[in-house]
């Protein structure tokens, strides 16, 4: 029986993990050890650990690490607390393989703590670039800590190999979140409206804006520009909550002030995977800087207005319109995205991030890889001289 430890730190990665978690559970020779941390354990962010339990998963470990502040000092201290907490968890239960995903500082703490224990690490969504966030450095740091790499595209695989990783360690699996599309029944707009009390007489603007952590001094201005652009549209607006990054509370405060004066706007702490995908499919346009607009939205043919530098460097489908931070530019892009001509131009669009079978590829590799010295001892592969 091989124990697969999986670290989840927030609603965003949990939705991506779901197909993998279920695939692990279906294998008779694998045992899932779910390690829950970060925003999942915070009432401020919806206490989404309860969603995990409601889905029928047993929580193996709970690692508290978030301070009730999002200053740079608080984030750095939270990373230290996370490293301590995960070290204590591994001392109690050492998984045979540890799975981490993406680019969060909480994930980095989990991987760093695993290093002295010689726990093999499998990293999902490496090789990508997000130039506007500290997440970019964290993601590449996770690549160098990891022993197996499951990437979304061949371009990302090439980039991981360029970082000196041995080719046999790198697997192009596609994005696991796309596996959800074949197994989730989307809710109709009227069902969404009834379940959440949302104003959905017309297709809404779905807005997710996370802190641009390398530009955190400008966050208040950036959000005020976004809200100013939204004011020019007479459509329902559904906001989802920003992440626990530097400046996240500023974003949440400004959104609350905005919706107090606008009856057709709502802020949802967490929608869950089914409702979020349903909202994405029902939306007139997605607006903000979330990776879901880049990775999942193409599968629904949903237009996306991507603001600023947070997602700069990621592969895009034709549904994404990139803009700067000024309200006039944002408003012009939303109008373009709302046009019937733009919608028609997206017909037949292919999502470049995979075919919806990532979980099968990932879990097969987790089952079959030899847990030996060759896996643990990494060799740096030098590239050709410049």
N, C-alpha and C positions, 0 to 999 in steps of 0.2 A: 504494500500500500504506500503510494507516494503522496506526500502532503504538499499541496500547492498553496502557499500563502499569497493572498491578494490584498493589496493596500488600497483602500478607497477613502478619499478625504473630502468629497463634496458631491452634490447632485450631478454636476457635469460629468465627472468620470464614472459615477455609478451607472448612469444611463448607457455609457459606452461599454462598460464591463458586462452588462446584463447577459448578452448572448454567451460570453465566455464563462461566466459563473454557472449558467445552466448546463453548458456543455461539460464542464468539469464534473458537475453533480451526476451527469448521466454515465460517467465512466466508472465501472466497478472497481478499478484498481487505483483510483485517485480519491484523495480526501481534500475537501476545500476548507481552508482555515482563513476566514475573512477578518481582516484587521481594519477597524473603523477608527477614523481620526478626523481632525480638522473641523470643517464647518458642519459635518454630520452631527457632532455632539453639542452644537451651540444652539440654544433656543432662539438667538437672534437671527440665525439663518434657517429657521424652520425645524430644527431638531430632526433632520431627515434620517437619522438612524432608525426612527420608527417606521419610515417607509421601507427600509431594508428588511426589518423584522416582519412587517406586514406582507412582504413578498415571499416570506417563508425561509429566509436565510438565517442560519445560526451565527451569532457574532462570536468570533474566536477571541478577539482582544479589542478593547477600547483604549485608545491612546489619546489622552487629553493633552493639548499643546497650545491652543490659541489663547492669547491674552485678549482682554476686552479693549483693545486699541489697535489702530492700523497705522501707527507711525512707523517710520523706518526702524527705529529702535525696537518697537514692539514686534515687528515681523522678524527681525534678527533674533530676538529673545525667544520667540515662538519656535524658530528653527532649532535653537539649542534645546528647548524643552522637548521637542519632538524627537531629537536624537537620543536623549536620555530615556524617554518613554518607550521608544521602539527597542532600544537596547534591553530594557527590562523585559519587554514582551518576548524577544528572541531567547533570552535566558530561560524563560518559562517554557516556551514551545518554539523549537527551531524548525522552520519549514524546510523541506528538501529543495524547493525552488521558491523564490519570492517574485511576484509579478507587480510591477509598478507601471504607471501610465503617464505620459505627457510631460508636464513641465512645472508642476506646482512645487512651492518650497516645502510643503508638507511631504510630498513624495521624495524629494531630495533627502530630507531628514531620515526617512525610512530606509532609503538605500545606503546612506552613509553609515547608519548604525549597523547595517548588515555586513559591512566590509570586514571587521575583525572576526566575525563569526564564520567567515568563508562560505556564506550562503550564496549560491548562484542566483543572479538577478536576471529576470527577463523584462525588457523594457518595450513598451508599446508606444508608437507614434514618435519615434526618434527621427532624426535627419531633417526635421522641418525647421522653418525659420519664422520668428515673430520679432521683428527688429525693434519694436517699441516697448518691449517689456523685459524685465529681469528674467522672465520665464525662458527666454532664448538661451541665456547662459546656463540656467538650471537644466534645461533639456539636454544640452550638449554635455553637461557634467554627468547627467544620468547615463548617457551613452557610454562614457568612459568608465563608469562604475558597473555597467551591465555586462553580462556574459552572453546573452541572446538578445536579438533585436528583431522586433516585428514592426515593419514599416508599411506605410499606406501606398507608396508608389515606388517605381523603379528609380526615379530621380532622388527620392529620399534615401533609398538603399545605396546609391552611388555616393551620396554625401556621407553616410555612416562609414562606408569603406574608406572614403577619403580621410576620415579621422583616424585611420590606422587600424580599424577593426578587421579581423580575419573574415574573408567572404563567407565561410561556412557558418558563421554565427548570425548572418543577416538573412531574414526571410521577408519577402514581399507578401504580406497577408491581406492588404487592403485595410480600410478603416472598420473596426468592429461595430461601430454604431450603425452602420448600414445594414448589418444583419437583422437589426430590430424591425426593419421595414417589412420583412416577410412574415413576421410573427406577431405584429401588433395591429389590432383593429382600430383604425382611426375613428375618433368621435366626430359626429356631425356638428357644425357650428351651433345649432340650437341646443344640442346636448352639452356642449361646452358652456354656453351661456347659462343654462339652467344649473349645471353642477357648481359653477364658480361665481354665479351672479355677475357675469360679465356683460357689457353692452356690445352685442355682436349683431345688431341689425344690418350692419354693413361689414365687409371684410376689414379687419383692423390693421393698424400698424403694430407689428410686434417688435418691441424695442429692448435690446439688451446692450448696456454700455458698462464695460468693466474698466477699472483704472488702467491707464497707460503708465506703467510703473517707472519707466525711464523719463517720464514727463509729469511726475506727480505734482509739481509746483503749479502746473497749468490746469489741473483737473476742474476746478470750479468754473474757470472760463470756458473750457471745452464743453462742459455739461450745459451751461447756460446758453451757449450757441446752439447745441442740439435741441434744447427745449424751445428756444426761439424759433427754430425751423419748424418744429412740430406744431407750433401755434398757428401756422398758416394753413393747416389742413383740417377740414371738418370731418374727421374720421375717428372711430374709436381707437384708443391707444392702450395697449397692454404692455406694461413694463415687467421684466423679470429682474430679480434682485442682483446687484453686482457682487463680485467675489470679495473674499476677505483679504484684500490687498491694500497697500498704502493708498488712502484716499477713498476707499469704498464707502465709508460712512458719509463722506461729503456728497457723493453721488446719490445715496439713498435719501439723504435729507432734502436735497434739491428736488428729487422726484416727488417726494411726499408734498412739498410745498406746491409743486406744479399741479398734482392731482386734486388738491384741496379746492382749487379754483376751476377745475375742469371735470364736470360730471361724467364725461365719456371716457375717463382715463382710470386705469387700475394698476396697482403694483402687486404682483404675486411673488411671495417668498419662494415657493416651489410649486411647480405644476405636476411634476412626475413625468416619466418618459412618454407615456401614452398621450397625456394631455398636451405636453410640449410639442410633440411631433404633430398632433392634431391641430394645434394652434399654428404651427409653421405651415402646414398644408392649407389652412384656411386664411392665412394672412394675405393682405393685399401686397405688402412689402415688409421685409425684415430690415430693421435699421439698427446700427450700432457697430460694435467691434467684436462680436462673439465668433469663436471658431465654428460654431454650428452653422452660421451663415455661409462659411466657406466649405465645410465638409458635408453636412447633411442636406442643406437647403436645395442643392442642385437636383436631388432625387425627387423633390416635390415640384420642381419647376418654379420655385418661389423667387421673385426678384429680391436682391439684397443690395442695400446701400451700406457699404463698409467704410467707416469713418476712421481717418487717421492712420497711424503707423503700427498699431498693435498687431495686426495680422500681416504686415508687410513681409513679403518673402514666401508666403504660402502659394501653392499651386491653386489657380482659380478656374472655375467654369465660367461660361459667358453670362450667367445670371448675376454676377457680382459687378457693381459699379463702385469704383474706388473714388473717394472724395477726401478733401481736407477737413478742417474743423470749423470753418466759418459758416454761419447759418444760411447765408444766401446760396452757397455752393451745395450744402446739404439739401435745401429745399428744391433746388433745380434738379438734383439727382433723384429725389423722391418723385417729383412730377414725371420725370422720364421713366422711372420704374413702374409708375401707375399707368402708363400709356398702353393701350391695346397693342400698338406696334411692337413695343418691347416684349410684352408677353408672347406675342406670336413668334418673335425671333428666337424664343427659347424652346420651341417645339422640337422634339427629338433630341434634346440635349442629353449628353452622357455624363454621368458623374465620374470624374477622373480618380476618385479615391477608393474604388473597389467595386466588387460585384455582389457583396452581401454574403460571403462565405468565409469571413475572416476567422470566426471563432473555431470552426472546424480545423483550419490550418494551424492556428496557434496551439490549441489543446493537443492536437496530434504530436506536435513538436515537443510540448511539455512532457508528454507521456513517454516519448521514445528517446529523447536525448540521454546520453550516458552521463551519469553524475560522477565524473571521474576527474583526474588531475588535468586532463586536456581542457575540460570545460572551465575549471577554476583559474588555471594559469594562462593569462592572456599574453599573446605575442603581438607586438606592434608591427604592422605591415607598412613599411616605408613606400611612399609613392615615388614616381619618377622625379628626378630633379627638375626645378623650374627652368 
